Amino acid sequence: MALSIIESCVNCYACEPLCPSQAIAKADPHFLIDAKKCTECDGDFADPQCATICPIEGAILNAAGEAINPPGSLTGIPPFKLAEAMAEIQAR
């Protein structure tokens, strides 16, 4: 059981102080989660705290490689609606 942070991470430091198991560490080029320490906040919080605060949608993955903060999770805008809006803006 461990989460991971991928290269879209911008090192904003939002997640690092929230981790109850201190599993998140600054690395180059982006933050990393120590799999040996990560508990996915089980027993501390209902949801992984790193994913609830991360401003980069899709930057935090579960053990299966799926984003636990997928596109639309931050804005509440479904990805297909965002794509439609962007297409309309670009067509102007």
PyMOL Python script that loads the backbone (N, CA, C, O; Angstrom):
from pymol import cmd

cmd.read_pdbstr("""\
ATOM      1  N   MET A   1       0.854  -1.172   0.000  1.00  0.00           N
ATOM      2  CA  MET A   1       0.000   0.000   0.000  1.00  0.00           C
ATOM      3  C   MET A   1       0.899   1.234   0.000  1.00  0.00           C
ATOM      4  O   MET A   1       1.555   1.537   0.996  1.00  0.00           O
ATOM      5  N   ALA A   2       0.920   1.936  -1.122  1.00  0.00           N
ATOM      6  CA  ALA A   2       1.687   3.176  -1.197  1.00  0.00           C
ATOM      7  C   ALA A   2       1.244   3.987  -2.398  1.00  0.00           C
ATOM      8  O   ALA A   2       0.842   3.445  -3.428  1.00  0.00           O
ATOM      9  N   LEU A   3       1.325   5.264  -2.244  1.00  0.00           N
ATOM     10  CA  LEU A   3       1.009   6.195  -3.318  1.00  0.00           C
ATOM     11  C   LEU A   3       2.306   6.637  -3.965  1.00  0.00           C
ATOM     12  O   LEU A   3       3.391   6.399  -3.434  1.00  0.00           O
ATOM     13  N   SER A   4       2.187   7.285  -5.117  1.00  0.00           N
ATOM     14  CA  SER A   4       3.375   7.838  -5.750  1.00  0.00           C
ATOM     15  C   SER A   4       3.032   9.180  -6.374  1.00  0.00           C
ATOM     16  O   SER A   4       1.883   9.445  -6.727  1.00  0.00           O
ATOM     17  N   ILE A   5       4.043  10.014  -6.504  1.00  0.00           N
ATOM     18  CA  ILE A   5       3.906  11.324  -7.118  1.00  0.00           C
ATOM     19  C   ILE A   5       4.662  11.265  -8.441  1.00  0.00           C
ATOM     20  O   ILE A   5       5.808  10.817  -8.485  1.00  0.00           O
ATOM     21  N   ILE A   6       4.021  11.717  -9.518  1.00  0.00           N
ATOM     22  CA  ILE A   6       4.655  11.646 -10.836  1.00  0.00           C
ATOM     23  C   ILE A   6       5.246  12.994 -11.243  1.00  0.00           C
ATOM     24  O   ILE A   6       5.141  13.984 -10.519  1.00  0.00           O
ATOM     25  N   GLU A   7       5.871  13.005 -12.423  1.00  0.00           N
ATOM     26  CA  GLU A   7       6.648  14.148 -12.878  1.00  0.00           C
ATOM     27  C   GLU A   7       5.862  15.431 -13.090  1.00  0.00           C
ATOM     28  O   GLU A   7       6.473  16.489 -13.242  1.00  0.00           O
ATOM     29  N   SER A   8       4.544  15.387 -13.108  1.00  0.00           N
ATOM     30  CA  SER A   8       3.782  16.632 -13.251  1.00  0.00           C
ATOM     31  C   SER A   8       3.787  17.460 -11.959  1.00  0.00           C
ATOM     32  O   SER A   8       3.325  18.601 -11.957  1.00  0.00           O
ATOM     33  N   CYS A   9       4.299  16.903 -10.879  1.00  0.00           N
ATOM     34  CA  CYS A   9       4.453  17.617  -9.605  1.00  0.00           C
ATOM     35  C   CYS A   9       5.305  18.865  -9.823  1.00  0.00           C
ATOM     36  O   CYS A   9       6.329  18.816 -10.504  1.00  0.00           O
ATOM     37  N   VAL A  10       4.872  19.981  -9.240  1.00  0.00           N
ATOM     38  CA  VAL A  10       5.599  21.247  -9.401  1.00  0.00           C
ATOM     39  C   VAL A  10       6.329  21.679  -8.115  1.00  0.00           C
ATOM     40  O   VAL A  10       6.748  22.830  -7.991  1.00  0.00           O
ATOM     41  N   ASN A  11       6.472  20.754  -7.174  1.00  0.00           N
ATOM     42  CA  ASN A  11       7.167  21.046  -5.909  1.00  0.00           C
ATOM     43  C   ASN A  11       6.581  22.254  -5.181  1.00  0.00           C
ATOM     44  O   ASN A  11       7.316  23.142  -4.750  1.00  0.00           O
ATOM     45  N   CYS A  12       5.269  22.282  -5.048  1.00  0.00           N
ATOM     46  CA  CYS A  12       4.615  23.421  -4.401  1.00  0.00           C
ATOM     47  C   CYS A  12       4.637  23.343  -2.876  1.00  0.00           C
ATOM     48  O   CYS A  12       4.326  24.328  -2.206  1.00  0.00           O
ATOM     49  N   TYR A  13       4.998  22.197  -2.324  1.00  0.00           N
ATOM     50  CA  TYR A  13       5.079  21.958  -0.882  1.00  0.00           C
ATOM     51  C   TYR A  13       3.726  21.843  -0.188  1.00  0.00           C
ATOM     52  O   TYR A  13       3.695  21.777   1.041  1.00  0.00           O
ATOM     53  N   ALA A  14       2.614  21.815  -0.904  1.00  0.00           N
ATOM     54  CA  ALA A  14       1.303  21.725  -0.268  1.00  0.00           C
ATOM     55  C   ALA A  14       1.116  20.400   0.470  1.00  0.00           C
ATOM     56  O   ALA A  14       0.548  20.373   1.562  1.00  0.00           O
ATOM     57  N   CYS A  15       1.587  19.310  -0.116  1.00  0.00           N
ATOM     58  CA  CYS A  15       1.350  17.983   0.449  1.00  0.00           C
ATOM     59  C   CYS A  15       2.286  17.621   1.599  1.00  0.00           C
ATOM     60  O   CYS A  15       1.877  16.959   2.553  1.00  0.00           O
ATOM     61  N   GLU A  16       3.501  18.041   1.510  1.00  0.00           N
ATOM     62  CA  GLU A  16       4.550  17.587   2.436  1.00  0.00           C
ATOM     63  C   GLU A  16       4.197  17.783   3.912  1.00  0.00           C
ATOM     64  O   GLU A  16       4.376  16.841   4.684  1.00  0.00           O
ATOM     65  N   PRO A  17       3.709  18.943   4.351  1.00  0.00           N
ATOM     66  CA  PRO A  17       3.408  19.080   5.777  1.00  0.00           C
ATOM     67  C   PRO A  17       2.138  18.353   6.224  1.00  0.00           C
ATOM     68  O   PRO A  17       1.934  18.160   7.423  1.00  0.00           O
ATOM     69  N   LEU A  18       1.286  17.947   5.284  1.00  0.00           N
ATOM     70  CA  LEU A  18       0.043  17.261   5.644  1.00  0.00           C
ATOM     71  C   LEU A  18       0.190  15.770   5.865  1.00  0.00           C
ATOM     72  O   LEU A  18      -0.688  15.148   6.463  1.00  0.00           O
ATOM     73  N   CYS A  19       1.270  15.186   5.400  1.00  0.00           N
ATOM     74  CA  CYS A  19       1.447  13.739   5.466  1.00  0.00           C
ATOM     75  C   CYS A  19       1.632  13.287   6.920  1.00  0.00           C
ATOM     76  O   CYS A  19       2.623  13.649   7.554  1.00  0.00           O
ATOM     77  N   PRO A  20       0.684  12.494   7.457  1.00  0.00           N
ATOM     78  CA  PRO A  20       0.794  12.071   8.850  1.00  0.00           C
ATOM     79  C   PRO A  20       1.938  11.085   9.106  1.00  0.00           C
ATOM     80  O   PRO A  20       2.392  10.945  10.241  1.00  0.00           O
ATOM     81  N   SER A  21       2.401  10.404   8.057  1.00  0.00           N
ATOM     82  CA  SER A  21       3.488   9.442   8.245  1.00  0.00           C
ATOM     83  C   SER A  21       4.832   9.984   7.765  1.00  0.00           C
ATOM     84  O   SER A  21       5.823   9.255   7.730  1.00  0.00           O
ATOM     85  N   GLN A  22       4.861  11.255   7.398  1.00  0.00           N
ATOM     86  CA  GLN A  22       6.080  11.920   6.927  1.00  0.00           C
ATOM     87  C   GLN A  22       6.763  11.113   5.814  1.00  0.00           C
ATOM     88  O   GLN A  22       7.980  10.925   5.803  1.00  0.00           O
ATOM     89  N   ALA A  23       5.922  10.644   4.875  1.00  0.00           N
ATOM     90  CA  ALA A  23       6.429   9.825   3.778  1.00  0.00           C
ATOM     91  C   ALA A  23       6.818  10.639   2.550  1.00  0.00           C
ATOM     92  O   ALA A  23       7.422  10.100   1.622  1.00  0.00           O
ATOM     93  N   ILE A  24       6.483  11.925   2.530  1.00  0.00           N
ATOM     94  CA  ILE A  24       6.761  12.758   1.362  1.00  0.00           C
ATOM     95  C   ILE A  24       8.053  13.531   1.571  1.00  0.00           C
ATOM     96  O   ILE A  24       8.258  14.164   2.607  1.00  0.00           O
ATOM     97  N   ALA A  25       8.918  13.466   0.570  1.00  0.00           N
ATOM     98  CA  ALA A  25      10.215  14.144   0.672  1.00  0.00           C
ATOM     99  C   ALA A  25      10.534  14.886  -0.618  1.00  0.00           C
ATOM    100  O   ALA A  25      10.165  14.453  -1.709  1.00  0.00           O
ATOM    101  N   LYS A  26      11.220  16.002  -0.474  1.00  0.00           N
ATOM    102  CA  LYS A  26      11.678  16.783  -1.626  1.00  0.00           C
ATOM    103  C   LYS A  26      12.747  15.984  -2.338  1.00  0.00           C
ATOM    104  O   LYS A  26      13.663  15.442  -1.719  1.00  0.00           O
ATOM    105  N   ALA A  27      12.613  15.923  -3.641  1.00  0.00           N
ATOM    106  CA  ALA A  27      13.603  15.227  -4.462  1.00  0.00           C
ATOM    107  C   ALA A  27      13.734  15.999  -5.764  1.00  0.00           C
ATOM    108  O   ALA A  27      13.020  16.977  -5.989  1.00  0.00           O
ATOM    109  N   ASP A  28      14.631  15.565  -6.606  1.00  0.00           N
ATOM    110  CA  ASP A  28      14.826  16.242  -7.875  1.00  0.00           C
ATOM    111  C   ASP A  28      14.413  15.294  -8.991  1.00  0.00           C
ATOM    112  O   ASP A  28      14.984  14.206  -9.075  1.00  0.00           O
ATOM    113  N   PRO A  29      13.500  15.617  -9.818  1.00  0.00           N
ATOM    114  CA  PRO A  29      12.934  16.939 -10.088  1.00  0.00           C
ATOM    115  C   PRO A  29      11.617  17.220  -9.376  1.00  0.00           C
ATOM    116  O   PRO A  29      11.100  18.332  -9.478  1.00  0.00           O
ATOM    117  N   HIS A  30      11.058  16.246  -8.655  1.00  0.00           N
ATOM    118  CA  HIS A  30       9.779  16.476  -7.967  1.00  0.00           C
ATOM    119  C   HIS A  30       9.734  15.696  -6.660  1.00  0.00           C
ATOM    120  O   HIS A  30      10.582  14.841  -6.405  1.00  0.00           O
ATOM    121  N   PHE A  31       8.738  16.000  -5.838  1.00  0.00           N
ATOM    122  CA  PHE A  31       8.565  15.287  -4.571  1.00  0.00           C
ATOM    123  C   PHE A  31       8.365  13.797  -4.817  1.00  0.00           C
ATOM    124  O   PHE A  31       7.868  13.388  -5.866  1.00  0.00           O
ATOM    125  N   LEU A  32       8.756  13.004  -3.845  1.00  0.00           N
ATOM    126  CA  LEU A  32       8.580  11.556  -3.910  1.00  0.00           C
ATOM    127  C   LEU A  32       7.929  11.074  -2.628  1.00  0.00           C
ATOM    128  O   LEU A  32       8.047  11.712  -1.583  1.00  0.00           O
ATOM    129  N   ILE A  33       7.241   9.946  -2.713  1.00  0.00           N
ATOM    130  CA  ILE A  33       6.635   9.318  -1.542  1.00  0.00           C
ATOM    131  C   ILE A  33       7.419   8.055  -1.227  1.00  0.00           C
ATOM    132  O   ILE A  33       7.609   7.196  -2.089  1.00  0.00           O
ATOM    133  N   ASP A  34       7.870   7.951   0.009  1.00  0.00           N
ATOM    134  CA  ASP A  34       8.597   6.764   0.469  1.00  0.00           C
ATOM    135  C   ASP A  34       7.577   5.649   0.688  1.00  0.00           C
ATOM    136  O   ASP A  34       6.769   5.716   1.614  1.00  0.00           O
ATOM    137  N   ALA A  35       7.616   4.630  -0.163  1.00  0.00           N
ATOM    138  CA  ALA A  35       6.645   3.536  -0.111  1.00  0.00           C
ATOM    139  C   ALA A  35       6.666   2.794   1.223  1.00  0.00           C
ATOM    140  O   ALA A  35       5.647   2.247   1.644  1.00  0.00           O
ATOM    141  N   LYS A  36       7.815   2.772   1.886  1.00  0.00           N
ATOM    142  CA  LYS A  36       7.917   2.072   3.169  1.00  0.00           C
ATOM    143  C   LYS A  36       7.196   2.827   4.285  1.00  0.00           C
ATOM    144  O   LYS A  36       6.774   2.226   5.274  1.00  0.00           O
ATOM    145  N   LYS A  37       7.055   4.144   4.126  1.00  0.00           N
ATOM    146  CA  LYS A  37       6.399   4.960   5.150  1.00  0.00           C
ATOM    147  C   LYS A  37       4.934   5.248   4.846  1.00  0.00           C
ATOM    148  O   LYS A  37       4.140   5.456   5.764  1.00  0.00           O
ATOM    149  N   CYS A  38       4.568   5.261   3.562  1.00  0.00           N
ATOM    150  CA  CYS A  38       3.223   5.664   3.153  1.00  0.00           C
ATOM    151  C   CYS A  38       2.161   4.676   3.625  1.00  0.00           C
ATOM    152  O   CYS A  38       2.257   3.476   3.365  1.00  0.00           O
ATOM    153  N   THR A  39       1.163   5.184   4.313  1.00  0.00           N
ATOM    154  CA  THR A  39       0.039   4.376   4.778  1.00  0.00           C
ATOM    155  C   THR A  39      -1.251   4.729   4.050  1.00  0.00           C
ATOM    156  O   THR A  39      -2.312   4.187   4.358  1.00  0.00           O
ATOM    157  N   GLU A  40      -1.155   5.646   3.073  1.00  0.00           N
ATOM    158  CA  GLU A  40      -2.310   6.200   2.371  1.00  0.00           C
ATOM    159  C   GLU A  40      -3.271   6.840   3.367  1.00  0.00           C
ATOM    160  O   GLU A  40      -4.474   6.921   3.118  1.00  0.00           O
ATOM    161  N   CYS A  41      -2.740   7.285   4.481  1.00  0.00           N
ATOM    162  CA  CYS A  41      -3.476   7.946   5.567  1.00  0.00           C
ATOM    163  C   CYS A  41      -4.472   7.024   6.258  1.00  0.00           C
ATOM    164  O   CYS A  41      -5.332   7.487   7.008  1.00  0.00           O
ATOM    165  N   ASP A  42      -4.362   5.723   6.008  1.00  0.00           N
ATOM    166  CA  ASP A  42      -5.251   4.747   6.627  1.00  0.00           C
ATOM    167  C   ASP A  42      -5.114   4.827   8.142  1.00  0.00           C
ATOM    168  O   ASP A  42      -4.011   4.737   8.680  1.00  0.00           O
ATOM    169  N   GLY A  43      -6.230   4.995   8.816  1.00  0.00           N
ATOM    170  CA  GLY A  43      -6.233   5.108  10.263  1.00  0.00           C
ATOM    171  C   GLY A  43      -6.110   6.539  10.758  1.00  0.00           C
ATOM    172  O   GLY A  43      -6.367   6.817  11.930  1.00  0.00           O
ATOM    173  N   ASP A  44      -5.718   7.452   9.869  1.00  0.00           N
ATOM    174  CA  ASP A  44      -5.598   8.857  10.245  1.00  0.00           C
ATOM    175  C   ASP A  44      -6.683   9.719   9.601  1.00  0.00           C
ATOM    176  O   ASP A  44      -7.263  10.588  10.252  1.00  0.00           O
ATOM    177  N   PHE A  45      -6.950   9.475   8.324  1.00  0.00           N
ATOM    178  CA  PHE A  45      -7.915  10.275   7.575  1.00  0.00           C
ATOM    179  C   PHE A  45      -8.694   9.367   6.618  1.00  0.00           C
ATOM    180  O   PHE A  45      -8.228   8.284   6.266  1.00  0.00           O
ATOM    181  N   ALA A  46      -9.866   9.812   6.208  1.00  0.00           N
ATOM    182  CA  ALA A  46     -10.685   9.040   5.275  1.00  0.00           C
ATOM    183  C   ALA A  46     -10.069   9.016   3.877  1.00  0.00           C
ATOM    184  O   ALA A  46     -10.190   8.026   3.156  1.00  0.00           O
ATOM    185  N   ASP A  47      -9.409  10.107   3.503  1.00  0.00           N
ATOM    186  CA  ASP A  47      -8.782  10.221   2.188  1.00  0.00           C
ATOM    187  C   ASP A  47      -7.312  10.570   2.340  1.00  0.00           C
ATOM    188  O   ASP A  47      -6.936  11.234   3.306  1.00  0.00           O
ATOM    189  N   PRO A  48      -6.473  10.138   1.406  1.00  0.00           N
ATOM    190  CA  PRO A  48      -5.058  10.529   1.446  1.00  0.00           C
ATOM    191  C   PRO A  48      -4.933  12.047   1.386  1.00  0.00           C
ATOM    192  O   PRO A  48      -5.423  12.678   0.449  1.00  0.00           O
ATOM    193  N   GLN A  49      -4.297  12.612   2.357  1.00  0.00           N
ATOM    194  CA  GLN A  49      -4.201  14.063   2.478  1.00  0.00           C
ATOM    195  C   GLN A  49      -3.429  14.708   1.338  1.00  0.00           C
ATOM    196  O   GLN A  49      -3.744  15.831   0.943  1.00  0.00           O
ATOM    197  N   CYS A  50      -2.435  14.030   0.808  1.00  0.00           N
ATOM    198  CA  CYS A  50      -1.670  14.602  -0.300  1.00  0.00           C
ATOM    199  C   CYS A  50      -2.565  14.846  -1.505  1.00  0.00           C
ATOM    200  O   CYS A  50      -2.432  15.862  -2.187  1.00  0.00           O
ATOM    201  N   ALA A  51      -3.474  13.919  -1.768  1.00  0.00           N
ATOM    202  CA  ALA A  51      -4.367  14.049  -2.922  1.00  0.00           C
ATOM    203  C   ALA A  51      -5.432  15.106  -2.695  1.00  0.00           C
ATOM    204  O   ALA A  51      -5.888  15.730  -3.653  1.00  0.00           O
ATOM    205  N   THR A  52      -5.838  15.320  -1.456  1.00  0.00           N
ATOM    206  CA  THR A  52      -6.882  16.304  -1.200  1.00  0.00           C
ATOM    207  C   THR A  52      -6.379  17.730  -1.361  1.00  0.00           C
ATOM    208  O   THR A  52      -7.175  18.634  -1.614  1.00  0.00           O
ATOM    209  N   ILE A  53      -5.078  17.951  -1.222  1.00  0.00           N
ATOM    210  CA  ILE A  53      -4.513  19.297  -1.289  1.00  0.00           C
ATOM    211  C   ILE A  53      -3.763  19.569  -2.588  1.00  0.00           C
ATOM    212  O   ILE A  53      -3.539  20.730  -2.931  1.00  0.00           O
ATOM    213  N   CYS A  54      -3.376  18.545  -3.308  1.00  0.00           N
ATOM    214  CA  CYS A  54      -2.537  18.709  -4.501  1.00  0.00           C
ATOM    215  C   CYS A  54      -3.223  19.570  -5.565  1.00  0.00           C
ATOM    216  O   CYS A  54      -4.336  19.258  -5.990  1.00  0.00           O
ATOM    217  N   PRO A  55      -2.570  20.649  -5.997  1.00  0.00           N
ATOM    218  CA  PRO A  55      -3.170  21.516  -7.013  1.00  0.00           C
ATOM    219  C   PRO A  55      -2.978  21.013  -8.445  1.00  0.00           C
ATOM    220  O   PRO A  55      -3.484  21.622  -9.387  1.00  0.00           O
ATOM    221  N   ILE A  56      -2.251  19.906  -8.614  1.00  0.00           N
ATOM    222  CA  ILE A  56      -1.994  19.366  -9.943  1.00  0.00           C
ATOM    223  C   ILE A  56      -2.808  18.082 -10.109  1.00  0.00           C
ATOM    224  O   ILE A  56      -2.446  17.029  -9.585  1.00  0.00           O
ATOM    225  N   GLU A  57      -3.909  18.193 -10.844  1.00  0.00           N
ATOM    226  CA  GLU A  57      -4.766  17.026 -11.046  1.00  0.00           C
ATOM    227  C   GLU A  57      -4.001  15.909 -11.749  1.00  0.00           C
ATOM    228  O   GLU A  57      -3.324  16.143 -12.750  1.00  0.00           O
ATOM    229  N   GLY A  58      -4.113  14.705 -11.221  1.00  0.00           N
ATOM    230  CA  GLY A  58      -3.470  13.544 -11.820  1.00  0.00           C
ATOM    231  C   GLY A  58      -2.037  13.317 -11.402  1.00  0.00           C
ATOM    232  O   GLY A  58      -1.381  12.423 -11.938  1.00  0.00           O
ATOM    233  N   ALA A  59      -1.525  14.094 -10.463  1.00  0.00           N
ATOM    234  CA  ALA A  59      -0.116  13.975 -10.065  1.00  0.00           C
ATOM    235  C   ALA A  59       0.135  12.896  -9.023  1.00  0.00           C
ATOM    236  O   ALA A  59       1.283  12.507  -8.811  1.00  0.00           O
ATOM    237  N   ILE A  60      -0.903  12.406  -8.371  1.00  0.00           N
ATOM    238  CA  ILE A  60      -0.721  11.404  -7.324  1.00  0.00           C
ATOM    239  C   ILE A  60      -1.443  10.129  -7.737  1.00  0.00           C
ATOM    240  O   ILE A  60      -2.638  10.137  -8.031  1.00  0.00           O
ATOM    241  N   LEU A  61      -0.686   9.029  -7.751  1.00  0.00           N
ATOM    242  CA  LEU A  61      -1.211   7.748  -8.219  1.00  0.00           C
ATOM    243  C   LEU A  61      -1.288   6.737  -7.087  1.00  0.00           C
ATOM    244  O   LEU A  61      -0.501   6.783  -6.141  1.00  0.00           O
ATOM    245  N   ASN A  62      -2.255   5.814  -7.195  1.00  0.00           N
ATOM    246  CA  ASN A  62      -2.329   4.720  -6.236  1.00  0.00           C
ATOM    247  C   ASN A  62      -1.414   3.592  -6.705  1.00  0.00           C
ATOM    248  O   ASN A  62      -0.724   3.732  -7.715  1.00  0.00           O
ATOM    249  N   ALA A  63      -1.404   2.495  -5.989  1.00  0.00           N
ATOM    250  CA  ALA A  63      -0.509   1.384  -6.317  1.00  0.00           C
ATOM    251  C   ALA A  63      -0.815   0.776  -7.685  1.00  0.00           C
ATOM    252  O   ALA A  63       0.057   0.162  -8.300  1.00  0.00           O
ATOM    253  N   ALA A  64      -2.051   0.943  -8.162  1.00  0.00           N
ATOM    254  CA  ALA A  64      -2.432   0.416  -9.476  1.00  0.00           C
ATOM    255  C   ALA A  64      -2.077   1.378 -10.607  1.00  0.00           C
ATOM    256  O   ALA A  64      -2.313   1.080 -11.778  1.00  0.00           O
ATOM    257  N   GLY A  65      -1.504   2.540 -10.254  1.00  0.00           N
ATOM    258  CA  GLY A  65      -1.118   3.517 -11.262  1.00  0.00           C
ATOM    259  C   GLY A  65      -2.242   4.436 -11.702  1.00  0.00           C
ATOM    260  O   GLY A  65      -2.124   5.127 -12.714  1.00  0.00           O
ATOM    261  N   GLU A  66      -3.338   4.447 -10.941  1.00  0.00           N
ATOM    262  CA  GLU A  66      -4.482   5.302 -11.258  1.00  0.00           C
ATOM    263  C   GLU A  66      -4.408   6.588 -10.454  1.00  0.00           C
ATOM    264  O   GLU A  66      -4.043   6.571  -9.279  1.00  0.00           O
ATOM    265  N   ALA A  67      -4.754   7.704 -11.087  1.00  0.00           N
ATOM    266  CA  ALA A  67      -4.737   8.993 -10.395  1.00  0.00           C
ATOM    267  C   ALA A  67      -5.813   9.013  -9.313  1.00  0.00           C
ATOM    268  O   ALA A  67      -6.975   8.706  -9.575  1.00  0.00           O
ATOM    269  N   ILE A  68      -5.413   9.378  -8.096  1.00  0.00           N
ATOM    270  CA  ILE A  68      -6.409   9.488  -7.032  1.00  0.00           C
ATOM    271  C   ILE A  68      -6.903  10.925  -6.900  1.00  0.00           C
ATOM    272  O   ILE A  68      -7.799  11.213  -6.106  1.00  0.00           O
ATOM    273  N   ASN A  69      -6.315  11.820  -7.681  1.00  0.00           N
ATOM    274  CA  ASN A  69      -6.829  13.189  -7.817  1.00  0.00           C
ATOM    275  C   ASN A  69      -6.953  13.453  -9.326  1.00  0.00           C
ATOM    276  O   ASN A  69      -6.215  14.262  -9.889  1.00  0.00           O
ATOM    277  N   PRO A  70      -7.906  12.748  -9.969  1.00  0.00           N
ATOM    278  CA  PRO A  70      -7.999  12.771 -11.433  1.00  0.00           C
ATOM    279  C   PRO A  70      -8.441  14.122 -11.989  1.00  0.00           C
ATOM    280  O   PRO A  70      -8.916  14.982 -11.247  1.00  0.00           O
ATOM    281  N   PRO A  71      -8.283  14.301 -13.292  1.00  0.00           N
ATOM    282  CA  PRO A  71      -8.761  15.532 -13.914  1.00  0.00           C
ATOM    283  C   PRO A  71     -10.226  15.788 -13.562  1.00  0.00           C
ATOM    284  O   PRO A  71     -11.064  14.890 -13.647  1.00  0.00           O
ATOM    285  N   GLY A  72     -10.511  16.999 -13.174  1.00  0.00           N
ATOM    286  CA  GLY A  72     -11.856  17.380 -12.754  1.00  0.00           C
ATOM    287  C   GLY A  72     -12.055  17.354 -11.254  1.00  0.00           C
ATOM    288  O   GLY A  72     -13.020  17.929 -10.750  1.00  0.00           O
ATOM    289  N   SER A  73     -11.161  16.696 -10.529  1.00  0.00           N
ATOM    290  CA  SER A  73     -11.336  16.577  -9.080  1.00  0.00           C
ATOM    291  C   SER A  73     -11.112  17.901  -8.352  1.00  0.00           C
ATOM    292  O   SER A  73     -11.715  18.145  -7.308  1.00  0.00           O
ATOM    293  N   LEU A  74     -10.275  18.729  -8.883  1.00  0.00           N
ATOM    294  CA  LEU A  74      -9.985  20.018  -8.254  1.00  0.00           C
ATOM    295  C   LEU A  74     -11.006  21.070  -8.658  1.00  0.00           C
ATOM    296  O   LEU A  74     -11.487  21.830  -7.818  1.00  0.00           O
ATOM    297  N   THR A  75     -11.333  21.115  -9.926  1.00  0.00           N
ATOM    298  CA  THR A  75     -12.239  22.138 -10.439  1.00  0.00           C
ATOM    299  C   THR A  75     -13.699  21.733 -10.366  1.00  0.00           C
ATOM    300  O   THR A  75     -14.582  22.589 -10.313  1.00  0.00           O
ATOM    301  N   GLY A  76     -13.957  20.441 -10.364  1.00  0.00           N
ATOM    302  CA  GLY A  76     -15.333  19.963 -10.412  1.00  0.00           C
ATOM    303  C   GLY A  76     -15.884  19.956 -11.831  1.00  0.00           C
ATOM    304  O   GLY A  76     -17.050  19.624 -12.046  1.00  0.00           O
ATOM    305  N   ILE A  77     -15.051  20.320 -12.797  1.00  0.00           N
ATOM    306  CA  ILE A  77     -15.468  20.342 -14.198  1.00  0.00           C
ATOM    307  C   ILE A  77     -15.109  18.998 -14.825  1.00  0.00           C
ATOM    308  O   ILE A  77     -13.937  18.624 -14.841  1.00  0.00           O
ATOM    309  N   PRO A  78     -16.100  18.264 -15.343  1.00  0.00           N
ATOM    310  CA  PRO A  78     -15.783  17.000 -16.002  1.00  0.00           C
ATOM    311  C   PRO A  78     -14.835  17.236 -17.177  1.00  0.00           C
ATOM    312  O   PRO A  78     -14.999  18.219 -17.900  1.00  0.00           O
ATOM    313  N   PRO A  79     -13.858  16.368 -17.385  1.00  0.00           N
ATOM    314  CA  PRO A  79     -12.882  16.558 -18.458  1.00  0.00           C
ATOM    315  C   PRO A  79     -13.499  16.819 -19.831  1.00  0.00           C
ATOM    316  O   PRO A  79     -12.974  17.630 -20.595  1.00  0.00           O
ATOM    317  N   PHE A  80     -14.602  16.147 -20.156  1.00  0.00           N
ATOM    318  CA  PHE A  80     -15.201  16.364 -21.472  1.00  0.00           C
ATOM    319  C   PHE A  80     -15.777  17.765 -21.598  1.00  0.00           C
ATOM    320  O   PHE A  80     -15.740  18.349 -22.681  1.00  0.00           O
ATOM    321  N   LYS A  81     -16.313  18.317 -20.508  1.00  0.00           N
ATOM    322  CA  LYS A  81     -16.833  19.690 -20.531  1.00  0.00           C
ATOM    323  C   LYS A  81     -15.691  20.687 -20.679  1.00  0.00           C
ATOM    324  O   LYS A  81     -15.823  21.673 -21.405  1.00  0.00           O
ATOM    325  N   LEU A  82     -14.590  20.445 -20.011  1.00  0.00           N
ATOM    326  CA  LEU A  82     -13.437  21.321 -20.135  1.00  0.00           C
ATOM    327  C   LEU A  82     -12.904  21.298 -21.564  1.00  0.00           C
ATOM    328  O   LEU A  82     -12.549  22.342 -22.112  1.00  0.00           O
ATOM    329  N   ALA A  83     -12.847  20.117 -22.165  1.00  0.00           N
ATOM    330  CA  ALA A  83     -12.378  19.996 -23.542  1.00  0.00           C
ATOM    331  C   ALA A  83     -13.298  20.759 -24.498  1.00  0.00           C
ATOM    332  O   ALA A  83     -12.824  21.414 -25.426  1.00  0.00           O
ATOM    333  N   GLU A  84     -14.606  20.673 -24.273  1.00  0.00           N
ATOM    334  CA  GLU A  84     -15.561  21.414 -25.109  1.00  0.00           C
ATOM    335  C   GLU A  84     -15.344  22.919 -24.972  1.00  0.00           C
ATOM    336  O   GLU A  84     -15.327  23.639 -25.971  1.00  0.00           O
ATOM    337  N   ALA A  85     -15.177  23.392 -23.744  1.00  0.00           N
ATOM    338  CA  ALA A  85     -14.967  24.820 -23.506  1.00  0.00           C
ATOM    339  C   ALA A  85     -13.666  25.301 -24.135  1.00  0.00           C
ATOM    340  O   ALA A  85     -13.623  26.380 -24.727  1.00  0.00           O
ATOM    341  N   MET A  86     -12.614  24.513 -24.011  1.00  0.00           N
ATOM    342  CA  MET A  86     -11.328  24.898 -24.607  1.00  0.00           C
ATOM    343  C   MET A  86     -11.410  24.938 -26.127  1.00  0.00           C
ATOM    344  O   MET A  86     -10.812  25.809 -26.758  1.00  0.00           O
ATOM    345  N   ALA A  87     -12.138  24.010 -26.714  1.00  0.00           N
ATOM    346  CA  ALA A  87     -12.314  23.989 -28.172  1.00  0.00           C
ATOM    347  C   ALA A  87     -13.073  25.219 -28.628  1.00  0.00           C
ATOM    348  O   ALA A  87     -12.753  25.805 -29.663  1.00  0.00           O
ATOM    349  N   GLU A  88     -14.076  25.612 -27.863  1.00  0.00           N
ATOM    350  CA  GLU A  88     -14.859  26.808 -28.194  1.00  0.00           C
ATOM    351  C   GLU A  88     -13.988  28.059 -28.093  1.00  0.00           C
ATOM    352  O   GLU A  88     -14.064  28.940 -28.949  1.00  0.00           O
ATOM    353  N   ILE A  89     -13.173  28.138 -27.066  1.00  0.00           N
ATOM    354  CA  ILE A  89     -12.287  29.296 -26.891  1.00  0.00           C
ATOM    355  C   ILE A  89     -11.276  29.380 -28.030  1.00  0.00           C
ATOM    356  O   ILE A  89     -11.026  30.461 -28.565  1.00  0.00           O
ATOM    357  N   GLN A  90     -10.702  28.253 -28.394  1.00  0.00           N
ATOM    358  CA  GLN A  90      -9.703  28.238 -29.466  1.00  0.00           C
ATOM    359  C   GLN A  90     -10.305  28.537 -30.833  1.00  0.00           C
ATOM    360  O   GLN A  90      -9.609  29.019 -31.726  1.00  0.00           O
ATOM    361  N   ALA A  91     -11.592  28.256 -30.999  1.00  0.00           N
ATOM    362  CA  ALA A  91     -12.257  28.513 -32.277  1.00  0.00           C
ATOM    363  C   ALA A  91     -12.573  29.998 -32.471  1.00  0.00           C
ATOM    364  O   ALA A  91     -12.913  30.418 -33.577  1.00  0.00           O
ATOM    365  N   ARG A  92     -12.468  30.769 -31.435  1.00  0.00           N
ATOM    366  CA  ARG A  92     -12.790  32.207 -31.543  1.00  0.00           C
ATOM    367  C   ARG A  92     -11.746  32.963 -32.291  1.00  0.00           C
ATOM    368  O   ARG A  92     -11.869  34.175 -32.467  1.00  0.00           O
TER     369      ARG A  92
END
""", "prot")
cmd.dss("prot")
cmd.show_as("cartoon", "prot")
cmd.util.cbc("prot")
cmd.orient("prot")
